[in-house]
Amino acid sequence: MKHVSAKEIESMEKIFRLNLINSITGYKSANLIATKSKDKGVNVAVFSSVTHLGSDPALLGFITRPDTVPRNTYKNIKDNKYFTVNHIHQDMIAKAHQTAAKYDEEVSEFHKTGLEEEYLDDFFAPYVKQCAVKIGCEYVNEYQIEENGTALVIGAIKHVYFDEGIQTPDGWLRLEDAGTVAINGLDGYALPALLDRFHYARPGQEIKSFFDNNEPRD
């Protein structure tokens, strides 16, 4: 097994280090965050840092990079308080990845990539029409991460949309059926395959699968 020390990481060529450190943490969520500016210009960008924070209240968070260069998504959220999170699906990964390009502030990534904006239930920020899972959020807080100049942005979930056929009777969503992808590193897209789903784990009880009646699993 290859071993890499902190000293070796520090001395690596920039892109090599970036690729290594961005991929070693495992698969990440793949989402498009869409916003609207004060002058009604729209913005959409790929994010791999969106994560669940809690269900009661329903909150999610994402990391925004240092504002040493213009960050249109962050600026729009701070100005207007609203944003949407839209799952990236297998049939749109090239268009979604293109939103990472550094377009000028007045240029809409929607128009440049072929993604379509959609407005639902009078929500201020646009959703991505092609996406089968969409979340409307309101900015509630942020926490500065002093170690690298990034920020954790917290959003309250106000609206959720998804194709009805992917939801199971207990509320859970089969994201595999929606074609939702994951991100490996910064530029690798993968289609996860569901292997199993287990009932709530308790000490001293057998591990039980939702999908079969087999013997308890090791």
N, C-alpha and C positions, 0 to 999 in steps of 0.2 A: 504494500500500500504506500502510495506516495505521500510524503510529509512536506508541508510548506510552513515555515516559521513566519512570525510577524515581521521579522527583519527582512526576510525574502519578499514578503508581500509589499513592504514599503519600497523596495528597490526595483520592483517590476516596472516594465514599460506600461504607460498609462492605460492603453486600450486592453492589453492583456490582463492587467489587474482588474479593470472594470468588468470584463467578461467573467473572470473567475469569481469575484466576490458577489456579483449579481446573480450567479447561477447556483452557488453552493447552498443557499438557503432553501432551495426547493421550488416547486411550482408555485406560482402566484396567481391571484385573480387577474382577469383581463377585462378591463372596462373602458368605456368612453365616458368622460365627464364633459357635459355640455353646459354652457353658460351664455348669458346675454349681457352686453355692456350697457352703460347709461344711455348711449346714443343708439341703442337697439341693434348694434352689431352682434353677431353670434359667433361663438367659439366652441370647438370640440377637440378634445385631446385624449390620447391613450394614457391610461394609468394602470400600473401593476401593483399599487400599494393599498387599494381599497380593502378595508377589513371590517368585520362585524365587531361592534363594541358592546352591544346589549340589546335585549328584546323588550325590556320594560323599564324605562321607555326605549323605544326602538331607535337605536343610534348606530351610525357607522362613522368611520374615519378614513382619512387618506393622508399621505405625506406629500407636501409640496416642497420642491427643491429651493435652495437659497434664492433670494430676489436680487442677486447681483446682476442679473439680466432680466428683461421684462418677462413676467409670468402672467399671461392674459387670463388664464383660468382663475388664478388666485385673486387678481385685481377685480375681476367681475364679481366673484363671490363676496369679496369685502364690500364692494360698492352696493350690491343689490340683494345679497343674503340668500339667493336661491341657486340651485344647481341640480342637474340630473346625473344619475349613474346608470349606464346602459351596458348590458353584457355584450361582449364581442362573440360572434358566432363563426362557425367554420367557413361559411360562404362569404365572409366579409373581411377576412384578416388583412388582406393587402390594403384595402381602403382604410381600415382602422389604423394600420401601422403608419400609413402616410401622414396621419395627423400629427405625428411626432416631428415633422419637418418644421423648421423655424420660419414660418410665414410672418409677414409684417402684421402688426396689431389690427390694421383695418381690413385685412384679408380673412375671409371666413374659410376655415378648413372644410366646412360642409360643401361649399361651392367648388373647392379645389379637388376634393376626393371622390365626389359622387355620393356621399352620404346625404340623407335627406332629413331635414328638421321637421319636427312634429310637435304640435301644441295640444295638450290634453287638460280638460277641466280648468281652464283659465290659469294654469300655472305659468309663472313668469318665464322660467327657463325652458328652452326647447328640449325635447327628447329626440333620440335617434330612431327614425321610423323603422329602419331595417331590423332593429333589435327586438327579440322576443321576451326579454326581461328588462324592465325599466323601473327606476326608482326616482321619485321626486324628493329632494331634500332641502331643508332650510338650515343655513349656517347658525350654529349656536355658540361655538367657542373655538379656540385654538391654543396650542401649547408649543412654545418655542423650544427647539432642541438645540441647546447651546453648543454641543460637541461638534456639530457640522453645519449649523445655520439653517437647518430645515425646520418645518413646522408640521405638527399634527393638527389637521383641520377636522372638527367634529360637526357632523350634520345630523339633524333630526329627520327621520323618515316620515314624510307626509303623505306620499302616494306610492303605491306599488302596482305595477301592471305585468301580467305574464299570460302566456297562452294557457287556457284552462286545462288542456290535456296533459300538462306536465305535473299537475299537483295530485298527490296521493290523499286518501281520506283523512290522514292525520295532519295535513297541512304542509308536509314536506314537499319540496320541489325536486323532480328528477331532471337535473340540469343537463344530463346526457341526452335526454330526449329533445331538449331545446337546441342542441348543438353548441352549447357554451364551451369556449376554449379556455385554456390556461396559458400563462406566459412562463417560459424558461429563460432566465436572464433578462436581457432587454429586447431581444429581437427574435426569440424562438417561440413559436405558437404550437401548442399541443392540444389534442382532443382527448380529454380524460375518459376512461371507461370505468363504469361503476362495477366494483368487485363484490361488495356486500354492504349490508346495512344492519347494525346491531341494536337490540333493545338496550335500555339504560343499564349501565353496569353497576352492580352492587357487590360488596364483599361477600364471599361465600356462596354466591349464586352462579349458576351455569351461564355461560355466554350464549345468547340466543339470537339467531338471525331472523330478520323479517321475511327472508325469501325462501327458506326451506325448513324442514323438520329434521335435519341431520343431527348426529350426535354433537354434544358440546365441543367447541373448538379449543385448541391449545392456545 
